[in-house]
Amino acid sequence: MALLLKPLCLIVLLLALTGCTITTDQEALEPVDDSNEASYDARSGTVTEDGACLQYQNLEGNETLYVLKSNHTYTIDVQQRTQEGELGVVLIDSFGRVQVLRERNLIECLHGDYVIKVFGNGGSGTVSISLESRDLAIANG
């Protein structure tokens, strides 16, 4: 019975992740694999320069996924399905202000670095993030 459980879980996980999509190439993103601030029973999926598709089981705390560089505009699409507990995505600007990200967001990074984190309070579910960036046009008088 235990031998069948692992392959069955893997198949279910692969089926859940097939709906996640990631778009476009990024030049000013730094994907970060920083799980020091988070604990979870299980985490699977990937984080790339274009986006992330992750599945958590019982996430407690927060995990840094990206550091966004200044002088860029980002379009950030967030899709999530929470099965239990609290699960979400936030953007923290260079002044420490926190913004919850839902659906489609247009963010202009003007000063310093901005951080995207996934947070949870006993959160289980799937988070999908798609990122696009472009340089800000700076007008000279």
C-alpha positions as CSV (number, residue, x, y, z in Angstrom):
1,M,0.0,0.0,0.0
2,A,2.8,2.4,0.9
3,L,4.6,1.7,-2.4
4,L,1.5,2.8,-4.3
5,L,1.0,6.0,-2.3
6,K,4.1,7.8,-3.5
7,P,3.5,7.3,-7.3
8,L,-0.2,8.2,-6.8
9,C,0.8,11.5,-5.0
10,L,3.3,12.3,-7.8
11,I,0.6,11.8,-10.5
12,V,-1.9,14.0,-8.6
13,L,0.7,16.7,-8.2
14,L,1.7,16.6,-11.9
15,L,-2.0,16.9,-12.9
16,A,-2.4,19.9,-10.5
17,L,0.6,21.7,-11.9
18,T,-0.3,21.3,-15.6
19,G,-2.7,24.3,-15.4
20,C,0.1,26.7,-14.4
21,T,1.4,28.9,-17.2
22,I,4.5,31.2,-17.3
23,T,5.1,34.0,-19.8
24,T,7.9,36.1,-21.4
25,D,11.6,36.5,-20.7
26,Q,12.8,38.8,-18.0
27,E,16.1,40.7,-17.6
28,A,15.8,42.5,-14.3
29,L,14.3,39.8,-12.1
30,E,16.2,37.9,-9.5
31,P,14.5,34.6,-8.5
32,V,15.3,33.8,-4.9
33,D,15.0,30.4,-3.3
34,D,14.8,31.6,0.3
35,S,12.8,29.3,2.5
36,N,14.5,30.3,5.8
37,E,11.5,32.3,6.9
38,A,8.9,29.6,6.1
39,S,8.1,26.1,7.2
40,Y,5.7,23.7,5.4
41,D,4.9,20.0,5.3
42,A,5.4,19.9,1.5
43,R,6.3,22.3,-1.3
44,S,6.6,21.5,-5.0
45,G,6.9,23.4,-8.2
46,T,9.4,25.9,-9.8
47,V,10.5,29.5,-9.6
48,T,12.0,30.9,-12.8
49,E,12.7,34.4,-14.1
50,D,9.3,34.5,-15.8
51,G,7.2,33.3,-13.0
52,A,6.4,30.7,-10.4
53,C,4.1,27.8,-10.0
54,L,4.1,26.4,-6.5
55,Q,2.0,24.1,-4.4
56,Y,2.2,24.3,-0.6
57,Q,0.9,22.1,2.1
58,N,0.6,23.7,5.5
59,L,2.8,26.8,4.8
60,E,3.6,28.8,8.0
61,G,5.5,32.2,7.6
62,N,6.7,33.7,4.4
63,E,9.0,32.8,1.5
64,T,10.8,35.3,-0.7
65,L,10.4,34.4,-4.4
66,Y,11.6,37.5,-6.2
67,V,13.6,40.7,-5.8
68,L,12.5,43.3,-8.4
69,K,14.9,46.0,-9.5
70,S,14.2,49.7,-9.7
71,N,13.5,51.6,-12.9
72,H,11.3,48.9,-14.3
73,T,7.6,48.5,-14.7
74,Y,6.2,45.0,-13.9
75,T,3.0,43.4,-14.8
76,I,2.3,40.7,-12.2
77,D,-0.5,38.2,-12.7
78,V,-1.3,36.1,-9.6
79,Q,-3.6,33.1,-9.5
80,Q,-4.1,31.1,-6.3
81,R,-6.3,28.4,-5.0
82,T,-6.4,28.0,-1.2
83,Q,-7.6,24.7,0.0
84,E,-7.2,25.5,3.7
85,G,-5.8,28.1,6.0
86,E,-4.4,31.4,4.7
87,L,-2.3,31.6,1.6
88,G,-1.4,34.8,-0.4
89,V,1.2,36.8,-2.3
90,V,2.5,40.2,-1.2
91,L,4.8,42.9,-2.6
92,I,7.0,44.8,-0.2
93,D,8.4,48.1,-1.5
94,S,11.7,49.7,-0.6
95,F,10.0,51.6,2.2
96,G,8.6,48.5,3.9
97,R,5.0,49.0,2.7
98,V,3.1,45.8,2.0
99,Q,0.6,45.3,-0.9
100,V,-1.4,42.1,-1.3
101,L,-1.2,41.0,-4.9
102,R,-4.4,39.6,-6.5
103,E,-5.1,38.9,-10.2
104,R,-3.4,41.5,-12.5
105,N,-1.1,44.2,-11.0
106,L,0.9,46.9,-12.7
107,I,3.8,47.9,-10.4
108,E,6.3,50.8,-11.2
109,C,9.5,50.2,-9.2
110,L,11.0,53.7,-8.8
111,H,13.4,53.5,-5.9
112,G,15.3,50.5,-4.5
113,D,14.4,46.9,-4.6
114,Y,10.9,45.4,-4.2
115,V,10.3,41.9,-2.9
116,I,7.6,39.4,-3.8
117,K,6.8,36.9,-1.1
118,V,4.3,34.1,-0.5
119,F,2.8,34.0,3.0
120,G,0.8,31.4,4.8
121,N,-0.9,30.7,8.1
122,G,-1.5,27.0,7.9
123,G,-2.0,27.5,4.1
124,S,-2.4,24.7,1.6
125,G,-3.0,25.3,-2.1
126,T,-1.5,26.5,-5.3
127,V,0.1,29.8,-6.2
128,S,0.9,30.8,-9.8
129,I,2.7,34.1,-10.6
130,S,3.5,35.4,-14.1
131,L,5.9,38.3,-14.5
132,E,6.6,40.7,-17.4
133,S,8.9,43.7,-17.2
134,R,10.0,46.7,-19.2
135,D,12.3,49.6,-18.6
136,L,10.8,52.9,-17.4
137,A,11.1,55.7,-19.9
138,I,12.8,58.6,-18.2
139,A,11.9,61.9,-19.9
140,N,14.7,64.5,-20.2
141,G,13.4,68.1,-20.1
